[in-house]
Amino acid sequence: MPDTTSQTLDIPPLPIGRFELRSRLVAGTGKYADASTMQAALQESGCDAVTVAVRRERLFNEEGRSLLEDLDLDRMTVLPNTAGCFSAEDAVRVSRLGRELLDQLDNPGKDWVKLEVLGDRTTLLPDPVGTLEACRELVADGFDVLCYSSDDPIMAARLRDAGATSVMPAGSPIGSGRGIANPAAIRIILELLKDPAHGGSPDYPVIVDAGVGTPSDVTLAMELGADGVLLNTGIAHAADPVSMARAMRLACDAGWLGCRSGRIPKRLYATASSPWDGVISHIPGE
């Protein structure tokens, strides 16, 4: 099988605060049928950062075995997340718990967190007020905070201004598989956060998070200009998670390259691929 890693395609690593990711695809560790499938899928995805829910009931199975025992921690950096938190207070507490746990393992993941403060159990959409409050507190506590957000451009800018290392707008609700529901909103977020004319920085990392179901969803996110994509269910619940993981990796690379290659303009009418000079033919109507 040919090597199709991002490195061989000359795709540069992604700096996020004090971290640098070789792969622009970040994968989750939940919802897999078993540990061996998860391990194979993560390997095939090419990711070098994986999200792990810190809550004990998600981190440990019924036998008390830690999920971390099934991860290649020499190759992957753990990105703790606050999944299942519905208040700023709970999210901050879980973030600090993750820091303590990973500090014991001497894993650099202790220095960052994927912040989720959810509004309800039905939509799993972020609570903007709680997210902003928790972001400010965790930034003050020395975390590199990667903020799960809605696709609201104003909220994205406020999280950036609150010190978030990265804003992670949802493509669509968590686990929905609906893909990029509002591409225009993602484009506006990218413009506000990355265009100096709007007070942004070209180097500010924006990662599309949640709702991705197919490789084409990943490609679209990257073609819009996102710096990376984070997903879990789209791989873990696929009929063949390992093959889907490889497809998602290739899609991420293709979208990044496509975004920067300069697509042709869209036209109303056709333009011939070959010159008309020297062609002898009868064109109806002429």
N, C-alpha and C positions, 0 to 999 in steps of 0.2 A: 504494500500500500504506500503511495507516495506521501512524502511529508507535506502537509498542508497547514502547518502552524503559522500563526501570525508573524513569527519572526522571519520565516522564509519568504513571506510576501512583503517584507520591508514595511510592515505596519508598526509604527513606534509604540512603545509602552505608554500606559496612561498614568500620569502622576495624579495622585489624590492625597493632598495634604502631605504627611510624612511617608506615604506609601507610594509604590510604583507597581502597577499591574502589567504583566507581559501580555495577558489576554484582556480584551475589552468585553468579554462575556463573563459575567459573574453568575454562578449557579447556586441554587438553594439545596438543602439536604433533607427536606421533609417530603413525606407522601410516597416514598419509594416502597415497593413491595417487600424488599429485603435489602440487607446491607451489601451483598455482592453486586446487585443490580446498580445500587447507588454508586459504588466504587467504580464500576466499569463505565457508567454514564459520565461521571465526573472526569474520569481519565480521558474519555473520548471528546468531551466538551472543550478540552484544552485550558480550562479555567485554572487560575492560580489563586483565586480568592473564593471562598464559599461562605454563605450565610448560615448561621446556626442560631436557632432560638434558644435563649438562655434559660427560660423557665424550666424548672426541674422536671415537670411532667412531660416536657418535650425533649429534653436533653438526655434523659435516662429512660430505658425501657423497663418493662415489668420485672426483669431480672436484676435491675440496678446497673446494667451495663451502659456506659457512657457512649453517646454517638461519636465523640471525639476519638474513641479507640478504633473506629472504622475509617478514619481519615488519614491521608498521607500528610502529616503535619510538617514533614521536611520539604514538601513541594507546595503546599497550600497554606495560605494565611487565612485564619478564621476571622470572619466579619460577624461579630455578635449582633443579633437583632432583638428588638423589644416586641416581637410578635405577640399579640394577645393582650397588650396593655391598652387600657381605656382611659387613662388619666396621665397627666404629666408627672405626678408624684410616683406612680407605679413605674413608668418608663425610666425615670431617673434611677430609681432603686434597682431595677433589673439591669440597667447599664453598668452600674457600679458592681453588681454581683458578677457580671460577665468579666469585668476588669480583674476582679479578685481571682476568679477561676483561671483565667488565661495567664495571669501573672504567675500562678503556681506552676503552670506548664512552660513558663518562659516563652510564650507565644506572642509575637508582636501585635497580634490582634487585640490585645488588651488596650491599645491606645486609640481605637476607633470604635464606632458603633453605628449600626443602621437603625435610625430612630423611626419607630412607628407608634403613633398615638391614634388609636382608632375611635371613630365616632359611635359605631353601633355594630351589632353582630350580624345584621342582615346585609348591609352594603359593604362593610369593611372599608369604607372610605375614611380618610384621615380626618381627625378633629383639628381644624386649623388653629384654634386658640390653644389647645393643649400641646400641639406640636411645636408652636412658636415658643411657648413657655418652657417646655422641656429642652428645646434646642439652646436657648439662652443659658439655662442652668448648666447643661453639659459642656458647652463651649467654655464657660467660666471654670469648669472643673478640669479642663485640659484635654477633653476628648476631641478627636476629629469626628465631626458629626455628619453623617450622610442621611439626609432627611427625605423620607417617603412623603410625598405631597400629592395633592390633586393636580389636575392640569390647569389650575388657575394661575395665570401669569403674575398677577399682583402678589399672590401668596408666595409664589416661587421667589420673587424679588425680595420680599420681606424676610424669608428664611435665609437667603444669601446675606442680606444686610445684618441679620442676627448672628452671623458668624459660621453658618453651615459650610463645611468643607465642600460638600456637593449637594445639589438639590436633585431629587429623584422623582420626577413627575410620573404618575401612573398613566400607562397607555389606555387602560380600562380597569374595572374593578378586579381585585385580587382573585386569581383562579378562574376568571370568567372565560378566558380564551378568545375574547372579542378583538384582540389586537389593538391597534392604534385607533381608538374611537374618534378622536378629534385631532387630526394632524395639524390643523391650523393653530390650535392652542399650543401644541408642542413647538411649532415654529416660532410663535410669539415668545414663548419662554426662552428658547435658545437665543433669540434676538435680544431680549432684555438682559439676559445674564452674560452674554458673550460679546455683544457689540459695544465698543467704547462710546459710540454716539449716544447710547442709552445708559451709560455708567457701568457697562459690563466689562469683562475681560475675556479675550479669546481663549485664554488658558483655563477658564473656570470650567470644571468638569460637570456635565449634565448627563445623568444616566437614566434612561427610561426603565421604569420598574413596574411590573404587575400587568396582568392581562394578556401577555404574549402567548399565542397558541401555535403558531406555525413559523417556519423559517422566513416566509415572506414578511411576517410581522416584524421580525428582527431586522431584516434588510430595510424595510421602510423606516424604522426608527433611526437606523444609522444613515440612511440617505437624507433624512430630514436634517442631519447634522449632529445628532446625539454622539456623545463620546463613548458610550457603552450601553449595554443592556443587561438587566438583572432579571432572571426568571427561575421558576421552580416547577410549577405544575405542568407547563408545556412540555417539559422533558419527563418528569417523574410519572405522569399519568398517560403518556403516550403508549400506544400498543407495544412499541419497541423503543424503550427509553434510550438504549445505547445508540441505536441508529439515529434517533431524533437528536441526541446530544451532538453527534457529529454534524448533522444538518444545520443545527443552530450555530455551531462554530463557523462553518463555512459561510452561512448567511451573514453573520456579523462581519466577517472579513470582507465579503463581497460588498456589503452596504457601505462600509468605511471607504473602500477603494472607489466605489461608484460615486459617492458624494464628492470626492476630491478630484474626479477625472474630468468634470465639465461635460454634462450631458448636452445633447443637441437640443435646440429650441423646439417647442411644439409648434406645428403649423396646421392651418386649416386644410390646405391642399397638399397633394403629393409632390415630392421632388425626386426626380429620377436619380437612381444610383449610378447609371452609366450615361456618358455624354451622348447627345443627339447627333453630333457631327458625324457625317458619313453614313447615317442610317437611312436606307431607302425603304420607305413604307408609306402607306396611305392612312392618314388619321381622319376618321369620320368627322365631318363638319368643317374640314379645311379644304 
